[in-house]
């Protein structure tokens, strides 16, 4: 006989007694109850619940990509889970609108009781940043102390351990570096792509020469085109690419960048559909996280102006700076710089095309 399942009710299953009794209003404890403090607490508790769900989805994808071989089914699973994260992120941004129903004066009724508490102390959000791939060296500090010094010893140790583990950036880079289609006996993607880029740039230069514009403007545009040509050169020269990495202007490896470019250019090939969706979803997540940071910064500006944050940060200015600087996947965003029109896309030889298509073999019955 199977195990007999014990009956469970809605309240017990969701542990609503714990959840609905976890709103402790500091203003009430000080004898000056502020009506909007309840909203402030609930909003941030909901944020933490959604952060928990995002980490749950992200951790499952990190597990999938730790393998040396990631099959097509796993790519589909990762894309689906990233899309779930994206929908949650959209909700997090919209949730700020609810918080903004509280006026600055309403907030001031209880803000003084919160010091030195701060959203900067959200362990889950710091874990999310690390697991995505934000480097300690790229993190903006709001004090002389490292960010993890603001946490209890057990949480600090966990955050430091997360930093030692491969992040999503590391694992996606490793996965891209294993892309097998870039070179074949009869095909070199880099060489054929280089030829196509030269054709595109020469056509643009000829078009510019024929435009009815003044000579000064023409020379300015030619200088811009020369800069574009030099920018393209960085993708053909591994040494130039490496120099950009050392200077911090590029982070992704040369092989991974070429693979990402190949996936974008030949995304119509059946086997590249899901990899392209995966890279697009990663860019969406990175962009939405920056959008949430910026939207949060604008809300803070609206609520407290340019006052110092309760945790000791520069408040609005600190948050605004992180929205601009704490992006992880800029290299994937900048892939668009290196795209060329489909009309100039080098045709793939049959040997490569067959590898990029799904094949079904039917074995006939020998009887």
N, C-alpha and C positions, 0 to 999 in steps of 0.2 A: 504493500500500500504506500501511496505517496504521502508526503508530509501534509498534515492538516493545517491549512492556513488560518491564522488567527484573524478575526474581523478587525478592521481598522476604520476609523471615522475621519472625516475631512480635517477637523481641528487637530487631532492627534498626529495624522500623517504629515501635515504641514507645520507641526509644532507652533501653532499660532499663539499659544500662551506665551512662548518665549519671544516671538517676533513682535507681537502687539503690546507687550509690556516692557519693551526695551527702549522706549523714548523717555529719556531723563532730561527734563527741562531745568537748566541751571538757573534760569530767571526765577522759577518757582522756589527753588531751594534758598534763594536770596530774598524771598518774600516780595519780589516784584515781577509777577508772571507776565511774560510777553507773548501775545497770541501767536505771532509768526515764528517763534522758535520751533514750534511743532513742525511746521512746513520745512524749515531749514534742516532739522534732524532727519525727517523722513526722506527728503530728497537725497541726502548724502548716504543714508543707509541703503536706499535703492541703488545708488551709484555703486556701492561696494558689492551688492548682490550681482549686478551686471558685470562688474569686474571679475567676480568669481566665475561667472559663466564664460566670459571671454577667455580667461586663463584655462578653464576646462577644455574649451575647443582648441586653443593654441597648443596646449600640452599634448593633446592627442595627435596633432599634426607634427609636432617636433618628434614624437616617437616614431611616426611613419617614416620621416626623412633621416632618421639616424642610421637606417640600413644602407648598405653599400649598393643595394638594388631597390629602386622604387618603381613598381609596376604601374600599368595604366589605371587599374582599379584604385590604387592608393592616391593617384593624382586626382581622380574624380572625387574621392572622399575628402581630400584636402580642400579642393575648390568649394565643395558644398559647405564645409565647416567655416571656411573663410567668408563665404557669403552670409552665413549666419552672424558672424562677428560684425560684418559690415552693417547689417540691419540693426544690430544692437547699438553700434556706434551712431547711426542716424538717430536712434531714439535718445541716446545720451545728449546729443546736441539739442534736440527738440525739448528735452526736459529742462533746459536752462530757461526756456520761456515761462515755465511754471514758477521757477524760483524768482523770476523777475516780476511776478505779481506782488512780491514783497517790495515795498518802497525803501529807499535808503534810510529814512527816519525809523521805519519799522525795524530795520536791521540794527540800527544803533541802540535800540531798547535793550538788546541782549548781547551785542558784540563784545562788550567789555568783559563779559564773564567767560569768554572763550580762550583768552590768552593763557598759555602759549600754544594752544591747539591749532593745527593748520592742516589743510589738505595735503601739504607737502609730506605729512607723516603717514599718508596712505601706503601701507606696505604692499597691498595688491597692485596699486598703480606703478610703484617702483619696480615690482617684479615683472609687470607687463613690459615696461620700457626695456628692461634687461633682456628678457626672453625674445623680444623683437630684434634686439641687436644694438641698442644705444650704448655707445662706449663711454666709459668713465671719463676719458680724455675729451669727449665731445660734450659732456654735460656742463651746463651753466650752473655755477655755484652762486648761492645767495649769501653765503658766509664763508669764512676761512676753513670751516670743517667740511670733510667729505659728507655727501648726502647720507651715507649709511650710519654716521655717528648720531643721527637724530632718532635712531630706533633702539628698542631694548636689545639686549645682547643676543637672545635667541633669534630674533628677526634679522638683526645685523648679520649673523652668521649665515642665515639662509640666503640673504641677498648676495653676500660674497661668494657663496657656493654657486648661485645662479650665474654669476659673472664668469666662473671657471668652466661652465658647461657651454657646448655649442649653442648659439642663438639661432633664431630663424634665419637671420642674414647668413650666418656661417653655413648652415645646412643647405640653404637654397644655392649659395655660391658653389658648394661642393657638388650639388646635383647638376648644376649648369655645366660645370667643368667636365662632367662625364658625358656630355652630349656627343653622340657618335657620328653625326652626319656632316661634320664640318670639312672633312677631307676624305677623298676617295681616290683610287688610282687614276681616275679620269677627271677629277673635279677637286678644285681647291676653292672653298667659299671665299676666303679672303682675297685671293687673286681676282676672281671673277667680279666680286663686289667692288674691288678697287677700280677695275675697268669701268664699271657702270657709274661709279661716283665721278670719275673723270669726264665721262660723257655728259652727265647731268650738269656739272660745274661749267664745262665749256659752253653748253647750250645757254646757261644763265648769263654767262659773260657776253655771248653774241647778242642775246636779247637786250642786255644793258647797253651795249654799244649802239643799238638801233633806236633806243628810246629818244624822243624829242625833248631832251632836258639840257640844262646848262652844263658847261664843262666842269665847273666846280662841284656841282651835285654828282656828276658822273664819277669824278675822282673819289668822292667820299664813298659812293656805293662800291666802287672797285676795291677800295681799302677794306670795306666790310666783307666783301667776297673773298679777299685775300685772307682775312682772319678766319672765315669759314673753312677755307681750304686747309689752313694750318690746323684747325680744330679736327677736321677729318683725318689729318695725318696722324693724330695721336692714336687712332684706332688701328692704323696699319703698322705702326712702329711700337713693338712691345716695350722698348727702352723709354720712349717718351711717355707711354702709359704708366710705366713704373715710377717715373719721375713725378707724375701727377699724383700718384698714390702716396709717395713719400712726403709730398708737400701738403697732403690732406685735401686736395681738390678732387680726388677720385678715390673710391674705397674698394670697389669690386676688382677682382683679378681680371687680367686681360682675356684669358680663356673663357671665363664666365661671361664677360661682356660680349664677346663674339657670339657665344651660344645664345644669349638673350636676344641679340640682334637678329641672328638667324631665325629664331622662333618667331619674332615679330614679322620679319619679311616674308616668311613662308608659312604663315599661320593658317593658310587655306588648305595646306596638306593635311589629310585626315589625322595622322598621328600627332600633329602639332596643335590640334584644336585645344585640348585640355592644358598642355603646357602654357599656351598663350593665355588661356583663362586664368591659370594659376598666377602668372606674373601680373596680369591686370588686376586681379583681386588683391595682391600684395600691395600694389601701388594705391589702390582704393583705400585699403586699411591705413596706410601711412598718411595719405592725404586727409582722411577723415579724422585721424588722431590729431593732426595739426589744426584742422578746422575746429575741433572741440577745444583745443588749447586756446586758440584765438578767440572763439566765442566766449569761453570762460574768462579770458582776460578782459574782454569788453564788458562783460557782466560785472566783473570786479571794479572796473573803472566807473561804471554807472552807480555801483553801490557805495564805494568808499573813496572814489576819486583817486588821488595819488598818495593816500595815507599808507603808512607801513603796514604790511600784513600782520595778522595776529601771531604768526610763527616767526616774525622777524625779517621776512623777505621784503624786497622793494615793491611787493604787491603787484599792481598792474604791469609795471615795466618789466619785472622779472617774468611774469606769465607770458607777456607779449614776446619777449626775447626767446623763450623756449618754443613758442609756436613756429618761429622762423628757423631755429637752429637745431631742434631735436628730431629732425627727420632722419630716418635710417636708410631708406631706399632711394635716395636721390639719383643714384646711377641708373636705376631702372626707369625712373621718370625721364631722365635725359636721353634715353634710347631714341626718343622722337627726333632728336637732333640728327641722328645718323640714318634715318629712314629715307628711302628713295622711292619715286613713283613706281607703281606696279608695271608700267610700260617699259621701265628700264631694268626690271628684275631679271637677273641672269637665269636662263632656263636650266633646270636641273637635268643631268644625264639620267638615262633610264635606270642605271644601276642604283643611283641615289633615290630616285622617285619610288622605286619598288620598296626600298627600306622605309619610306615615309607613308606607305599606304597599308591598309589592313588587307590581309590575304586570307581567304578561306579555302581550304583544300577539302575535297570530297573524295573519300576512298570508296571505290566501287566494290560491290560484293563479288569476290572471286568465284563464288559458287554459281 
